[in-house]
Each structure stands twice: as structure tokens, then as C-alpha cells.
Amino acid sequence: MPVRQTVPFACDLDWATLGAVPEMLQTAHGSLTVGLDARPGQPILIRGGTSSVGMAAAVLAGRLGMTVLSTTRDAERADVLRAWPSAIAEAAGAGCLRAAQSRWNRITGTVRSVSF
């Protein structure tokens, strides 16, 4: 790997977690940029928002200037989503996705969606 493609950093992650980070970020970044051609100001619905890739996508989408709505099947994890300043979170439960899409469509008139 060329040195220009490396970035030194310090962290306390174990090797297994650290090894998963590039895959997680590439999946999220590729989904947003190549898959959706994401642009600032666009809304996005992230299903599976409490997964590692879903959380990465929410952060990256927020940094791109997108409006983020994330969902989770686990009501106990909804607070994790609400902690992200760029995200509007919907709690889990039966019909959560349909409710989130309906709410999102009322807010934005359209929805781009990605699932993780």
C-alpha cells in the first residue's frame, strides 16, 4: 500500500474490531456515493440504523449534508439512533418501516432508502 494512502491514528480497539472498520466504512460510503449518488440536502432513510454499517452510513450521510432518518427493529436501541445529531429516529415495532416511510414521505415528499 502506498504511504500516501495511509493515515496514522491511535485507538483502543481490539484487532478484530479494527479490522472490520474499513469494510464497514467502504460499504456505507459506496452505498451512498456509488449506489445512491447522494447529494447535500437530499433525505435518506436508513433501515438497520443500529448496525455498524447503518451507523456509519448515518454519520457519512450527515457529513454529506443529507437529512437522515434511521430505523431499528430493537426498541431498546432507538436511543442510540436519537443520539446522532443528524438523524431522526423511529423506534422499532410492527410496521415500523411503513410508519417511518410514511412519516418521511410527509416530511420530504420523496425518500431514498438503503438497508443494512
ABEGO torsion letter per residue (X at the ends): XBAAABBBBBBABBAAAAAAAAAAAAAAAAAAAAAAGBBBGBBBBBBGAABAAAAAAAAAAAAAGBBBBBBBABAAAAAAAAABAABBBBBBEBGAAAAAAAAAAAAAGBBBBBBX
